[in-house]
Amino acid sequence: MGIQTWTFIIVGITFALYIGIAIWSRASSTKEFYIAGGGVSPLANGLATAADWMSAASFLGMAGIIAFAGYDGSVYLMGWTGGYVLLALLLAPYLRKFGKFTVPDFIGDRYYSNVARTVAVIAALFVSFTYVAGQMRGVGVVFSRFLDVPINTGVYIGMTIVLLYAFLGGMKGITYTQVAQYCVLIFAFMVPAIFISIMATGNPIPQLGFGSAGEDGIYLLDKLDGLMTDLGFTAYTDGSKSMTDIFFITAALMLGTAGLPHVIIRFFTVPKVRDARKSAGYALLFIAILYTTAPAVAVFARTNLMETVEDKPYQELPDWFSNWENTGLIAWSDKNGDGKVQYLPGSAVADKKPVFSTEKGQFGERLVSNPSTTPNELYVDRDIMVLANPEIAGLPNWVIALVAAGGLAAALSTAAGLLLVISTSISHDLIKKQLAPNISDKRELWIARGSSLIAVCVAGYFGINPPGFVASVVALAFGLAASSFFPAIVMGIFSKRMNKEGAIAGMVAGLGITIYYIARFKLGWIGSPENSGPDNWWFGISPEGFGTIGMIINFIVSIAISQFTPAPPEEVQEIVENIRIPSGAGDAIEH
C-alpha cells in the first residue's frame, strides 16, 4: 500500500481511539474537568505528563533544530530535561500540597489578591497561546505532507479533533487520551530510529549508534563533520553561538519548564502528594526515552539529507524530495543553471519571513528566489526532518505513516493541555473566583467549554501564522513562563515575607520586558526591521534566552518592593510554613 493509504489507516485508528476515550471519560463536574477528579494513578499520570510535556517541539522541532544547529541545538536538550527535573523536585510536591486547581489559583490565594490572580491569568494566556502556536504549526506540517492538504486545512482538522476531546472530557478526557498518545508517539519515534541506526551503523540502539562507525569504518559524527566542512558549513560538533547566549537560553528553558501551567496542573490530578512525586519520576523516565534518542535522529537525518541531495541532478532526486516539494516545505532554485542541487551555507531565500498561500506548492514555504545574495539553492524547513527521515532512508511505508501518527499525537496531546489551561484560567480563575463567585458548577463547566472553543480558534490562527519554527516558537513560551511564573511560585513557596505588592510588581516587570524584547527582536513589531538582528540584541542574548533576564528582573523587583511594603497576613505565612513541611504529606486533598 502507498504512504497515503497507510497514513489514513494508522491516523484514522489513532484518532478513533482518542475520540472514543474522550466519550468514555467525559467530565460531568468541574472537578473532573479541571483535575480529572483528583483520582488518576501515578503511572497513568506519569504517561500523561510525558505526553503533555513532549509536544510537537520535542517530537518534530527538537531533532529538526539539532539536525541544523548541531552542537548549538544541545541547549534544547539541556534546558528542557533539566527544567523538568527542577519542576519535579523543587516545586511540584509543594504546589500539590497547597491544593489549588491552577497556577493563577495558587498565586491568587498565596498572595491574597485578585489583582495577583488576574496578572497570573494574563501571563498564563500569553504562555499558553505562544506554546499552542507551535503545536498547531506541527499539526499543519504533518497533514500537509501525508494527507496532501494545505497546511491551513491541516490546522483546521487538528483544531476540530483536539476541541472534541478537550470539550467533552476536560482534564479527565485529556489525561486518558494522553496515555494513549504517549504510547503512539514513543513507538512512532523509536521504530524508525532503530531501523536507521541498524542501517547506518549496525547498532540497534540509536543512542549508541550515532556515536558508532559505519560499514566504511568512519564514525558517523566524523562523517557528518566532513560532509559539512567540505561544503563550507561549520562542523556539526562545533558551536557558533556565544557561551553567554547558550547559558541564557538553557536557563530560560529550565526555569520556564518549572513555571509551565499546563505541566504543573498535571500534579493536581493524583490523590496524594506522594503520588505527585511518583508520577514525576515515571514521567522523567518516559521523557528520557525520547530525549536521549533525539540527537541520534538529528544526526541520521542530516547525514542522509546531505548525502542524498548535494550536487545531485535535480531530475535524479528520489520521490521523497518531490513529495515534500509539493508541500512547499522544501524548495529548490537553480541559480547557476547547471541543473544540480547546490546545498551550501547561507539563506536560500529572498525573504526570510514566511509567505503563506492556499495555492498548491506555495503554502508554508519561504519562497526561493534567484536574486539571493548567497549561492545556496536549497531551502529545507527544519520541522520536516523527523517526518522526512524515514522516507529519506527508504523505510517501509507503514513506518512513514506511523511517524505521521506520532507527530500528530505529540502535537495534539500538548495542545489539549494548553487549551485546558486557557479555559480554566478564564472560567475558574477569572469568572468563578472574581466576576461571578456564586455561579453554579454546571454553569462554570459550560463557560469552561465555551472558553475552549474560543481558545482553539485563536490557537488555529497562530498555527496558520506562526512566528517561526516549532521549537523556536515554543522556546519563546518558556521564556515568558520563566519571566512571569517562576519567581512568583518559588517565592510563594519558600519566602514567608513575599507579599502581594512584590509579587504583582515582579510579574508585571518580568513579563512586560520579555514581551517587549520578543516583539522587537523576534516579531519585528517594534522598531525598524534592520535594527532587530543579532547585532542589536541586548548583551548578545537572543529572544529565546531573554526570559532569563526577565526572570532576574522579576526577582529583583519583587524582593525590593516587598521590603518596603507590609508583610503578608499571619494566616498566609502559616500556609507557607505548612506547605514546606512533610506533615500530612500523604493525606488526600480537600476541596
C-alpha positions as CSV (number, residue, x, y, z in Angstrom):
1,M,0.0,0.0,0.0
2,G,1.1,3.6,-0.6
3,I,2.1,6.1,2.1
4,Q,-1.2,8.0,2.0
5,T,-3.3,4.8,2.4
6,W,-1.2,3.7,5.4
7,T,-1.5,7.2,6.8
8,F,-5.3,7.2,6.5
9,I,-5.4,3.8,8.2
10,I,-3.0,4.4,11.1
11,V,-4.0,8.1,11.8
12,G,-7.7,7.1,11.5
13,I,-7.3,4.3,14.0
14,T,-5.5,6.6,16.5
15,F,-8.0,9.4,16.1
16,A,-10.9,7.0,16.6
17,L,-9.1,5.8,19.8
18,Y,-8.7,9.4,21.1
19,I,-12.3,10.3,20.4
20,G,-13.5,7.0,21.9
21,I,-11.6,7.7,25.1
22,A,-12.9,11.2,25.3
23,I,-16.5,10.0,25.0
24,W,-15.9,7.2,27.6
25,S,-14.3,9.6,30.1
26,R,-16.3,12.8,29.5
27,A,-16.4,15.1,32.5
28,S,-19.6,15.6,34.5
29,S,-18.3,18.1,37.1
30,T,-15.8,21.0,37.3
31,K,-13.5,18.8,39.4
32,E,-13.4,16.2,36.7
33,F,-13.0,18.9,34.0
34,Y,-10.2,20.7,35.8
35,I,-8.2,17.9,37.6
36,A,-9.8,14.6,36.4
37,G,-11.4,14.2,39.8
38,G,-8.0,14.0,41.5
39,G,-8.0,10.2,41.2
40,V,-5.5,9.4,38.5
41,S,-2.9,6.7,39.3
42,P,0.8,7.8,39.4
43,L,1.7,5.5,36.4
44,A,-1.1,6.8,34.3
45,N,-0.3,10.4,35.3
46,G,3.3,9.8,34.5
47,L,2.4,8.7,31.0
48,A,0.0,11.6,30.5
49,T,2.5,14.1,31.9
50,A,5.2,12.8,29.4
51,A,2.8,13.2,26.5
52,D,1.7,16.6,27.7
53,W,5.4,17.6,28.1
54,M,6.6,16.1,24.8
55,S,4.9,18.4,22.3
56,A,5.5,18.9,18.6
57,A,8.6,20.8,19.7
58,S,10.0,17.6,21.2
59,F,8.8,15.2,18.6
60,L,9.3,17.3,15.4
61,G,11.1,20.5,16.3
62,M,13.9,19.4,18.6
63,A,15.5,16.8,16.4
64,G,15.0,19.1,13.4
65,I,16.7,22.1,15.1
66,I,19.6,19.9,16.3
67,A,20.0,18.5,12.8
68,F,20.6,22.0,11.5
69,A,22.2,23.7,14.5
70,G,24.4,20.8,15.6
71,Y,26.2,21.5,18.9
72,D,24.2,24.7,19.4
73,G,21.0,22.7,19.4
74,S,22.0,21.0,22.6
75,V,20.6,23.9,24.6
76,Y,17.1,22.5,24.0
77,L,18.1,19.1,25.4
78,M,19.8,20.6,28.4
79,G,17.1,23.2,29.1
80,W,14.0,21.0,28.7
81,T,15.3,17.9,30.5
82,G,17.0,19.9,33.3
83,G,13.8,22.0,33.7
84,Y,11.6,19.0,34.2
85,V,13.9,17.7,37.0
86,L,13.8,21.2,38.6
87,L,10.0,21.2,38.4
88,A,9.6,17.6,39.8
89,L,12.0,18.1,42.7
90,L,11.6,21.7,43.7
91,L,8.0,22.8,43.0
92,A,5.5,20.0,42.1
93,P,5.1,18.4,45.6
94,Y,4.6,21.8,47.3
95,L,2.1,23.0,44.8
96,R,0.2,19.8,45.1
97,K,0.1,20.1,48.8
98,F,-1.2,23.7,48.5
99,G,-4.2,22.2,46.8
100,K,-5.4,24.5,44.0
101,F,-6.7,23.7,40.6
102,T,-4.4,26.1,38.6
103,V,-1.3,28.2,38.9
104,P,-3.3,31.5,38.9
105,D,-5.4,30.0,41.7
106,F,-2.2,29.3,43.7
107,I,-0.9,32.8,43.1
108,G,-4.3,34.5,43.9
109,D,-4.6,32.7,47.2
110,R,-1.0,32.7,48.2
111,Y,-0.7,36.5,47.6
112,Y,-4.3,37.1,48.9
113,S,-5.1,39.3,45.9
114,N,-7.4,39.1,42.9
115,V,-5.1,41.6,41.2
116,A,-2.3,39.0,41.5
117,R,-4.7,36.3,40.2
118,T,-5.6,38.5,37.2
119,V,-1.9,39.1,36.4
120,A,-1.3,35.4,36.6
121,V,-4.3,34.7,34.3
122,I,-2.8,37.2,31.7
123,A,0.6,35.5,32.0
124,A,-1.0,32.1,31.6
125,L,-2.8,33.2,28.4
126,F,0.4,34.7,26.9
127,V,2.4,31.5,27.7
128,S,-0.3,29.1,26.5
129,F,-1.2,30.8,23.3
130,T,2.5,31.2,22.4
131,Y,3.1,27.5,23.2
132,V,0.0,26.2,21.3
133,A,1.0,28.1,18.2
134,G,3.9,25.6,17.8
135,Q,1.6,22.7,18.2
136,M,-0.9,23.8,15.6
137,R,2.1,24.5,13.2
138,G,3.2,20.9,13.8
139,V,-0.2,19.5,13.0
140,G,-0.3,21.5,9.8
141,V,3.1,20.3,8.7
142,V,2.1,16.6,9.2
143,F,-1.2,16.9,7.4
144,S,0.2,19.0,4.5
145,R,2.5,16.1,3.6
146,F,0.7,12.9,4.4
147,L,-2.9,13.8,3.7
148,D,-2.0,16.0,0.7
149,V,-3.8,19.0,2.0
150,P,-2.7,22.6,2.6
151,I,-1.2,23.5,6.0
152,N,-4.2,25.7,6.7
153,T,-6.6,22.7,6.2
154,G,-4.4,20.5,8.3
155,V,-4.6,23.1,11.1
156,Y,-8.4,23.1,10.9
157,I,-8.6,19.3,11.1
158,G,-6.3,19.4,14.2
159,M,-8.4,22.1,15.8
160,T,-11.6,20.0,15.4
161,I,-10.0,16.9,16.8
162,V,-8.4,18.5,19.9
163,L,-11.5,20.6,20.6
164,L,-13.7,17.5,20.5
165,Y,-11.9,15.6,23.3
166,A,-11.0,18.7,25.3
167,F,-14.6,19.9,25.1
168,L,-16.1,16.6,26.2
169,G,-13.7,15.3,28.7
170,G,-11.7,18.3,30.1
171,M,-8.7,17.1,32.1
172,K,-10.3,13.7,32.7
173,G,-10.7,13.0,28.9
174,I,-7.3,14.6,28.2
175,T,-5.5,12.5,30.8
176,Y,-6.5,9.2,29.4
177,T,-6.2,10.3,25.8
178,Q,-2.7,11.4,26.6
179,V,-1.8,8.0,28.0
180,A,-2.7,6.5,24.6
181,Q,-0.9,9.3,22.8
182,Y,2.3,8.7,24.7
183,C,2.2,5.1,23.6
184,V,1.7,6.1,20.0
185,L,4.3,8.9,19.9
186,I,7.1,7.0,21.6
187,F,6.6,3.9,19.4
188,A,6.5,6.1,16.3
189,F,9.7,7.9,17.3
190,M,11.7,4.8,18.3
191,V,10.8,2.4,15.4
192,P,12.4,4.4,12.6
193,A,15.3,5.5,14.8
194,I,16.1,1.8,15.5
195,F,15.7,0.9,11.8
196,I,18.0,3.7,10.6
197,S,20.6,3.1,13.4
198,I,20.9,-0.5,12.2
199,M,21.2,0.6,8.5
200,A,23.8,3.3,9.3
201,T,26.0,1.6,11.9
202,G,24.7,-1.9,12.5
203,N,23.9,-0.9,16.1
204,P,20.2,-1.3,17.1
205,I,20.4,1.2,19.9
206,P,20.2,4.7,18.4
207,Q,21.8,6.4,21.5
208,L,24.9,4.3,20.8
209,G,24.5,4.1,17.0
210,F,25.1,7.8,16.3
211,G,28.5,7.5,18.1
212,S,29.5,4.4,16.2
213,A,31.3,3.7,13.0
214,G,29.5,2.6,9.8
215,E,30.5,-0.1,7.3
216,D,33.3,2.2,5.9
217,G,34.9,2.3,9.4
218,I,34.3,6.1,9.7
219,Y,32.5,7.3,12.8
220,L,29.1,8.8,11.9
221,L,29.8,12.1,13.6
222,D,33.2,12.4,11.9
223,K,31.5,11.7,8.5
224,L,28.9,14.4,9.2
225,D,31.6,16.9,10.2
226,G,33.4,16.1,7.0
227,L,30.3,16.5,4.8
228,M,29.6,19.9,6.4
229,T,33.1,21.3,6.4
230,D,33.6,20.2,2.7
231,L,30.7,22.4,1.8
232,G,31.7,25.4,3.9
233,F,29.4,24.8,6.9
234,T,30.6,24.9,10.5
235,A,31.5,21.4,11.7
236,Y,28.4,19.7,13.2
237,T,30.1,19.1,16.5
238,D,31.3,22.8,16.8
239,G,29.1,25.6,18.1
240,S,28.7,29.1,16.7
241,K,26.6,30.6,19.5
242,S,28.2,32.6,22.2
243,M,28.5,30.9,25.6
244,T,26.5,33.7,27.1
245,D,23.6,33.1,24.8
246,I,23.7,29.3,25.3
247,F,23.6,29.9,29.1
248,F,20.7,32.2,29.0
249,I,18.7,30.1,26.6
250,T,19.3,27.0,28.7
251,A,18.3,28.8,31.8
252,A,15.2,30.2,30.2
253,L,14.1,26.8,29.1
254,M,14.8,25.2,32.5
255,L,13.2,27.9,34.6
256,G,10.3,28.2,32.1
257,T,9.6,24.5,32.5
258,A,9.2,24.9,36.2
259,G,6.6,27.6,35.5
260,L,4.6,26.0,32.8
261,P,0.9,25.9,33.9
262,H,-0.2,23.0,31.7
263,V,2.5,20.8,33.2
264,I,2.1,21.9,36.8
265,I,-1.7,21.2,36.6
266,R,-0.9,17.6,36.0
267,F,0.3,17.1,39.6
268,F,-3.2,18.1,40.9
269,T,-4.8,15.0,39.2
270,V,-3.3,12.4,41.6
271,P,-4.9,11.6,45.0
272,K,-1.9,12.3,47.3
273,V,1.3,14.3,47.5
274,R,3.5,11.2,47.4
275,D,1.7,10.2,44.2
276,A,2.7,13.5,42.7
277,R,6.3,12.6,43.4
278,K,5.9,9.1,42.0
279,S,4.2,10.4,38.8
280,A,7.1,12.9,38.3
281,G,9.6,10.1,38.5
282,Y,7.6,8.0,36.0
283,A,7.3,10.9,33.6
284,L,11.0,11.6,33.7
285,L,11.8,8.0,32.8
286,F,9.3,8.1,29.9
287,I,10.6,11.5,28.7
288,A,14.2,10.3,28.8
289,I,13.5,7.6,26.2
290,L,12.7,10.2,23.5
291,Y,15.1,12.9,24.6
292,T,18.2,10.6,24.6
293,T,17.1,9.4,21.1
294,A,16.6,12.8,19.5
295,P,20.3,13.7,19.0
296,A,20.7,10.3,17.1
297,V,17.7,11.0,14.9
298,A,19.1,14.5,14.2
299,V,22.5,13.1,13.1
300,F,20.9,10.3,10.9
301,A,18.5,12.9,9.3
302,R,21.2,15.5,8.5
303,T,23.7,12.9,7.1
304,N,21.0,11.2,5.0
305,L,19.8,14.5,3.6
306,M,23.3,15.8,2.6
307,E,24.3,12.5,1.0
308,T,21.0,12.3,-0.9
309,V,20.8,15.8,-2.4
310,E,24.2,17.6,-2.5
311,D,25.4,18.1,-6.1
312,K,22.9,15.6,-7.4
313,P,21.0,16.4,-10.7
314,Y,17.5,17.6,-9.8
315,Q,15.9,15.2,-12.2
316,E,17.5,12.2,-10.5
317,L,16.4,13.1,-6.9
318,P,14.2,10.4,-5.2
319,D,10.5,10.6,-4.9
320,W,10.5,11.8,-1.3
321,F,12.0,15.1,-2.5
322,S,9.2,16.0,-4.9
323,N,6.6,14.8,-2.3
324,W,7.9,17.4,0.2
325,E,8.5,19.9,-2.5
326,N,4.7,19.8,-3.3
327,T,4.0,21.0,0.3
328,G,6.4,24.0,-0.1
329,L,8.4,22.8,2.9
330,I,11.4,22.0,0.7
331,A,12.2,24.4,-2.2
332,W,15.0,24.5,-4.8
333,S,16.0,27.1,-7.3
334,D,18.7,26.5,-10.0
335,K,20.7,29.7,-9.5
336,N,23.7,28.7,-11.6
337,G,21.8,26.9,-14.3
338,D,23.7,23.6,-14.0
339,G,20.6,21.5,-13.1
340,K,22.2,20.2,-9.9
341,V,21.3,20.9,-6.3
342,Q,23.9,23.1,-4.6
343,Y,23.4,22.9,-0.8
344,L,25.7,25.5,0.7
345,P,25.9,27.8,3.7
346,G,23.7,30.9,3.7
347,S,20.0,31.5,3.2
348,A,18.4,30.3,0.1
349,V,15.5,32.7,0.4
350,A,15.0,36.2,-0.8
351,D,12.6,37.0,2.2
352,K,13.1,35.2,5.5
353,K,9.6,35.8,6.6
354,P,7.0,33.0,5.8
355,V,4.8,33.6,2.8
356,F,1.5,31.7,3.1
357,S,-0.9,31.0,0.4
358,T,-3.6,28.4,-0.3
359,E,-2.1,27.8,-3.8
360,K,-0.6,24.3,-4.1
361,G,3.1,24.4,-3.9
362,Q,3.1,27.7,-2.1
363,F,1.7,27.2,1.4
364,G,4.1,27.3,4.2
365,E,7.3,27.8,2.2
366,R,9.9,30.5,2.4
367,L,10.0,31.4,-1.3
368,V,13.3,30.7,-3.0
369,S,14.4,33.4,-5.4
370,N,17.3,33.7,-7.9
371,P,18.5,37.1,-6.9
372,S,19.5,35.9,-3.5
373,T,22.9,37.1,-2.2
374,T,24.1,33.5,-1.4
375,P,24.8,30.6,-3.8
376,N,22.8,28.2,-1.7
377,E,19.9,26.8,-3.8
378,L,18.1,24.6,-1.3
379,Y,15.6,25.5,1.4
380,V,14.6,22.8,3.9
381,D,12.1,23.5,6.6
382,R,13.6,22.3,9.9
383,D,10.3,21.0,11.1
384,I,10.1,18.2,8.5
385,M,13.3,16.4,9.4
386,V,11.8,13.8,11.7
387,L,8.9,13.2,9.4
388,A,11.0,13.0,6.2
389,N,13.8,10.9,7.8
390,P,12.1,7.5,7.2
391,E,11.4,8.5,3.6
392,I,15.0,9.6,3.0
393,A,16.3,6.4,4.5
394,G,13.9,4.3,2.3
395,L,12.0,2.7,5.2
396,P,8.6,0.8,4.6
397,N,5.5,3.0,4.0
398,W,3.9,1.8,7.2
399,V,6.8,3.2,9.2
400,I,6.5,6.6,7.4
401,A,2.8,6.7,8.3
402,L,3.5,5.7,11.8
403,V,5.8,8.7,12.3
404,A,3.0,10.9,11.0
405,A,0.6,9.5,13.6
406,G,3.3,10.1,16.3
407,G,3.8,13.7,15.3
408,L,0.1,14.3,15.5
409,A,-0.2,12.6,18.9
410,A,2.7,14.8,20.2
411,A,1.1,18.0,18.9
412,L,-2.5,17.2,19.9
413,S,-1.7,16.0,23.4
414,T,0.1,19.2,24.3
415,A,-2.4,21.4,22.5
416,A,-5.2,19.8,24.6
417,G,-3.4,20.5,27.8
418,L,-2.8,24.1,26.8
419,L,-6.4,24.6,25.8
420,L,-7.4,23.3,29.2
421,V,-5.1,25.9,30.9
422,I,-6.7,28.7,28.8
423,S,-10.2,27.6,29.5
424,T,-9.7,27.1,33.3
425,S,-7.9,30.4,33.6
426,I,-11.0,32.1,32.2
427,S,-13.8,30.1,33.7
428,H,-12.3,29.3,37.1
429,D,-9.7,32.0,37.9
430,L,-11.3,35.0,36.2
431,I,-15.1,34.3,36.3
432,K,-15.6,31.9,39.3
433,K,-13.1,33.5,41.6
434,Q,-13.7,37.1,40.7
435,L,-16.6,38.1,38.5
436,A,-19.3,35.7,39.5
437,P,-18.3,33.8,42.6
438,N,-21.9,32.4,43.1
439,I,-22.0,30.8,39.7
440,S,-23.3,27.2,39.7
441,D,-21.0,24.2,39.0
442,K,-22.9,23.4,35.8
443,R,-22.7,26.9,34.5
444,E,-19.0,27.1,35.2
445,L,-18.5,23.9,33.3
446,W,-20.2,25.3,30.2
447,I,-18.2,28.5,30.5
448,A,-15.0,26.4,30.6
449,R,-16.1,24.5,27.4
450,G,-17.0,27.8,25.7
451,S,-13.6,29.2,26.6
452,S,-12.1,26.1,25.0
453,L,-13.9,26.9,21.7
454,I,-12.6,30.5,21.7
455,A,-9.1,29.3,22.6
456,V,-8.9,26.7,19.8
457,C,-9.9,29.4,17.3
458,V,-7.1,31.7,18.4
459,A,-4.7,28.8,18.5
460,G,-5.6,27.9,15.0
461,Y,-4.9,31.4,13.8
462,F,-1.4,31.3,15.3
463,G,-0.9,27.8,13.8
464,I,-1.6,29.3,10.4
465,N,0.5,32.4,11.1
466,P,3.4,31.2,13.3
467,P,6.3,33.5,14.2
468,G,8.9,30.8,13.4
469,F,9.8,27.1,13.5
470,V,8.1,24.9,16.1
471,A,11.0,24.6,18.6
472,S,11.9,28.3,18.5
473,V,8.2,29.3,18.9
474,V,7.9,27.0,21.9
475,A,11.2,28.4,23.4
476,L,9.5,31.8,23.5
477,A,6.7,30.4,25.6
478,F,9.3,29.0,28.1
479,G,10.9,32.4,28.3
480,L,7.5,34.0,29.1
481,A,6.8,31.4,31.8
482,A,10.3,31.9,33.3
483,S,9.9,35.7,33.5
484,S,6.4,35.6,35.0
485,F,5.6,32.5,37.0
486,F,8.9,31.0,38.2
487,P,9.8,33.8,40.7
488,A,6.2,34.1,42.0
489,I,5.9,30.4,42.5
490,V,9.4,29.9,44.1
491,M,9.0,32.9,46.5
492,G,5.4,31.9,47.2
493,I,6.7,28.5,48.5
494,F,10.0,29.4,50.1
495,S,9.5,33.1,51.3
496,K,7.0,33.9,54.1
497,R,8.0,37.6,53.6
498,M,7.0,37.8,49.9
499,N,3.8,39.8,49.7
500,K,1.2,40.7,47.1
501,E,2.8,44.0,46.2
502,G,6.1,42.5,45.4
503,A,4.7,39.5,43.5
504,I,2.5,41.7,41.3
505,A,5.2,44.2,40.6
506,G,7.7,41.4,39.8
507,M,5.3,39.6,37.4
508,V,4.4,42.7,35.6
509,A,8.0,43.8,35.2
510,G,9.4,40.5,34.2
511,L,6.6,39.6,31.8
512,G,6.5,43.1,30.3
513,I,10.2,43.4,29.5
514,T,10.2,39.9,28.0
515,I,7.2,40.6,25.8
516,Y,8.8,43.8,24.6
517,Y,12.0,42.1,23.7
518,I,10.3,39.3,21.8
519,A,8.1,41.8,20.0
520,R,11.1,43.9,19.0
521,F,13.7,41.3,18.2
522,K,11.7,38.2,17.2
523,L,8.5,39.5,15.7
524,G,9.7,42.9,14.4
525,W,6.6,44.6,15.7
526,I,8.6,47.4,17.4
527,G,11.3,49.5,15.8
528,S,12.7,49.0,12.3
529,P,13.4,45.5,11.0
530,E,17.0,46.4,10.1
531,N,17.7,47.1,13.8
532,S,16.2,43.8,15.1
533,G,19.1,41.4,14.1
534,P,21.6,39.7,16.3
535,D,24.0,42.6,16.2
536,N,21.4,44.7,18.1
537,W,20.5,42.1,20.8
538,W,21.0,43.3,24.3
539,F,24.1,41.8,25.8
540,G,24.2,39.4,22.8
541,I,21.2,37.5,24.2
542,S,18.7,36.0,21.7
543,P,14.9,36.4,22.2
544,E,14.7,32.7,23.1
545,G,17.1,33.3,26.0
546,F,15.8,36.7,27.2
547,G,13.3,35.1,29.6
548,T,16.2,34.6,31.9
549,I,16.8,38.3,32.1
550,G,13.0,38.9,32.6
551,M,13.2,36.3,35.5
552,I,16.1,38.1,37.1
553,I,14.3,41.4,36.8
554,N,11.2,39.8,38.3
555,F,13.1,38.6,41.4
556,I,14.9,41.9,41.9
557,V,11.7,44.0,41.6
558,S,9.6,41.6,43.8
559,I,12.1,41.3,46.6
560,A,12.8,45.1,46.6
561,I,9.1,46.1,46.6
562,S,8.3,43.5,49.3
563,Q,10.9,45.0,51.7
564,F,9.1,48.4,51.6
565,T,5.5,47.2,51.9
566,P,3.6,45.4,54.7
567,A,4.3,41.7,55.4
568,P,1.7,39.1,54.4
569,P,-1.1,38.4,56.9
570,E,-0.2,35.9,59.7
571,E,-2.5,33.2,58.2
572,V,-0.8,33.4,54.8
573,Q,2.6,33.0,56.5
574,E,1.3,29.9,58.3
575,I,0.1,28.4,55.0
576,V,3.6,28.9,53.5
577,E,5.1,27.3,56.6
578,N,2.7,24.4,56.3
579,I,3.3,23.5,52.6
580,R,7.0,23.2,53.2
581,I,6.8,20.6,55.9
582,P,6.1,16.9,55.4
583,S,3.3,16.6,57.9
584,G,0.2,15.2,56.3
585,A,2.0,14.8,53.0
586,G,0.2,11.6,52.3
587,D,-3.3,13.0,53.0
588,A,-5.8,13.4,50.2
589,I,-6.5,16.9,49.3
590,E,-9.8,18.5,50.4
591,H,-11.7,20.9,48.2
